[in-house]
Amino acid sequence: MMSYTCPKEMLPMVEAALATHGYTLESLFCPRGSGIMMVMMSDRDCNVLLSHNKPDELAQIEVWGAAQAAASDLLETLPLALRKQPPVASGMC
């Protein structure tokens, strides 16, 4: 899994860029009053989760799947202030 952060105001631009490149909206999760927003987008071989918690200034972008390298390349070519996060060791066996 690859992970990025960006200013919350940039999420609509990230979503639009992914849609322009063939990613489709799979689900939207915005429980009333929670301040949490999650958007799941996917391509055939890759999933991208865009999420934001209202009080936070930064949003999170998580990329996983067989084509995560291609999705990551796409994100990194965008003229947006995305910050790649260090990999997190998985606790799974």
N, C-alpha and C positions, 0 to 999 in steps of 0.2 A: 504494500500500500504506500502511496505517496501522498503527502499532505502539504497544504499551503495555507497561509493566512493572507488576508487583504482587508483594507478598510471596508466596513459594511456597505458603504455607498456603491461599491464596485460590483456587488453580486449581480445586479440586473445586467451589467455589461458582460460579465462572465457567462451568465445564462444565455444571453443573446449570441455570444460568440460560439458557444457549444452548439446551440440550435442551428446556427449557420453552417456548421460543419457536420450536420447530420445526427446530432444527439437529440433524443426525444424525451419529453417529460414523462416520467414513470409515475411519480407520486409527489404530492405536496402535503406537508404536515404543518399546520399552524393552529394549535389548540387555542381556543378563545381565552384571552387573559393570561396566557402563559409567558408571552414575550419570546417564544421560541418559534423559529421558522426553519424548515428543512425542505429542500427540493432535491429529488433524486432524478438524475438524467442518465440515459444510457445509449450506448451504441451497441452493435452486435456483441463485441467482446470487451466492453469496458463500462464501468459504472462510475458516476461522479456524484458525490453528495455535497451540496452547498448548504451550509447551516449558519445560523446566527442567533444569538441570545440577546434580546433587546438591550440590556444595560451595557453590553460589551461593545467596544469600538471596532474590534476586529471580527471578521467572519472567518469560518473555516471551510476549506475545500479538501475533500478526500477523494482520491482516485484509486481504483483497484480493478483487477481483471487482467485477462491475457494481453490486452492492448493498452495497458496503463502507460507504457513508455511513449506511445504515440499521443495519448491524451495529455501527458505531461509536456511533451514537446509543443503541442498546440498552446497550452496554457502559458508556457514560458515565452512564446513568440508574441503574445498579446502585449500591447503598449500600456499595461496596467501594473500597478505596484503590488505584484504578488510576491510573497516571501516563502520560499521553499523551507519546510521544516525538516529537521533531522529525522532519520528513520527511527521508529520506535520498535524495540525488540518485542516480538510476539511471545506471550506467555503460553501459547498453545503448544501441545506436544505433537 
